[in-house]
Amino acid sequence: MISLTAITTVFGALVPLMVAYISSRHNFKKHPRLEFSESIEAAKEFDSILTSTESQLVKDRMAQKLVMKKNINFLETQYFYSYVDMELWVERYIDVRKYIEPIIDEDNKIVDLKNKYTMAKGILFLCMYSFFAILAMIPLMFLKYYLAILHQSIDTSSFLITFNLITWPILFIFIALVGLHRANKIADAYNFLKKFECERIKIKE
């Protein structure tokens, strides 16, 4: 039977943790007015460095502070800054950033965006996924023979064969997933640019 001391000890340990958790959630959520005030200040600070002579690093940090994302730079933020619904476009852009190439003019400003990879490359990654997924499925397709060979290799201490029988299907699965991920991201990048070109509204300077 559980003693009263044990129960008291458990509750004594849990109560401070629960209080700390509730307090952290309360403190994490800022008041809307405070959040908007900070957003306005960040926008003003960013606006002030658009034509300043600050270093690129400082400008990058200010841009990241404005959009509250680390994986974006000043030039990219400056580009989206001239469009309505900047935060929405930046959020979507960051997700496919590695698959989009900015077009930069002689003034070192981004004037447009284009796909880094062709759709043919996306299809190639999709074919890579299909090919290696089939290879990874072969042990399941011939499961009876696969298990028989695996048990035989273990019984005869043929550890190299055992290693290959286990490792290669896992490696094929990994390569297939990489191919699928790349194909999806290339398609997402195409969809983002298509949507951006159709729906973007440029702010008049």
LINLINTA-V863818 format. One record per residue. N is the residue number from 1. RES is the residue in one small letter. SS is DSSP state (H for helix, E for strand, C for the rest). Layout:
# LINLINTA-V863818
{{N;RES;SS} {N;RES;SS}}
This chain:
# LINLINTA-V863818
{{1;m;C} {2;i;C} {3;s;C} {4;l;H} {5;t;H} {6;a;H} {7;i;H} {8;t;H} {9;t;H} {10;v;H} {11;f;H} {12;g;H} {13;a;H} {14;l;H} {15;v;H} {16;p;H} {17;l;H} {18;m;H} {19;v;H} {20;a;H} {21;y;H} {22;i;H} {23;s;H} {24;s;H} {25;r;H} {26;h;H} {27;n;H} {28;f;H} {29;k;C} {30;k;C} {31;h;C} {32;p;H} {33;r;H} {34;l;H} {35;e;H} {36;f;H} {37;s;H} {38;e;H} {39;s;H} {40;i;H} {41;e;H} {42;a;H} {43;a;H} {44;k;H} {45;e;H} {46;f;H} {47;d;H} {48;s;H} {49;i;H} {50;l;C} {51;t;C} {52;s;C} {53;t;C} {54;e;C} {55;s;C} {56;q;H} {57;l;H} {58;v;H} {59;k;H} {60;d;H} {61;r;H} {62;m;H} {63;a;H} {64;q;H} {65;k;H} {66;l;H} {67;v;H} {68;m;C} {69;k;C} {70;k;C} {71;n;C} {72;i;C} {73;n;C} {74;f;H} {75;l;H} {76;e;H} {77;t;H} {78;q;H} {79;y;H} {80;f;H} {81;y;H} {82;s;C} {83;y;E} {84;v;C} {85;d;C} {86;m;H} {87;e;H} {88;l;H} {89;w;H} {90;v;H} {91;e;H} {92;r;H} {93;y;H} {94;i;H} {95;d;H} {96;v;C} {97;r;H} {98;k;H} {99;y;H} {100;i;E} {101;e;E} {102;p;E} {103;i;E} {104;i;E} {105;d;C} {106;e;C} {107;d;C} {108;n;C} {109;k;C} {110;i;E} {111;v;E} {112;d;E} {113;l;E} {114;k;E} {115;n;E} {116;k;C} {117;y;C} {118;t;C} {119;m;H} {120;a;H} {121;k;H} {122;g;H} {123;i;H} {124;l;H} {125;f;H} {126;l;H} {127;c;H} {128;m;H} {129;y;H} {130;s;H} {131;f;H} {132;f;H} {133;a;H} {134;i;H} {135;l;H} {136;a;H} {137;m;H} {138;i;H} {139;p;H} {140;l;H} {141;m;H} {142;f;C} {143;l;H} {144;k;H} {145;y;H} {146;y;H} {147;l;H} {148;a;H} {149;i;H} {150;l;H} {151;h;H} {152;q;H} {153;s;H} {154;i;H} {155;d;H} {156;t;C} {157;s;C} {158;s;C} {159;f;H} {160;l;H} {161;i;H} {162;t;H} {163;f;H} {164;n;H} {165;l;H} {166;i;H} {167;t;H} {168;w;H} {169;p;H} {170;i;H} {171;l;H} {172;f;H} {173;i;H} {174;f;H} {175;i;H} {176;a;H} {177;l;H} {178;v;H} {179;g;H} {180;l;H} {181;h;H} {182;r;H} {183;a;H} {184;n;H} {185;k;H} {186;i;H} {187;a;H} {188;d;H} {189;a;H} {190;y;H} {191;n;H} {192;f;H} {193;l;H} {194;k;H} {195;k;H} {196;f;H} {197;e;H} {198;c;H} {199;e;H} {200;r;C} {201;i;C} {202;k;E} {203;i;C} {204;k;C} {205;e;C}}
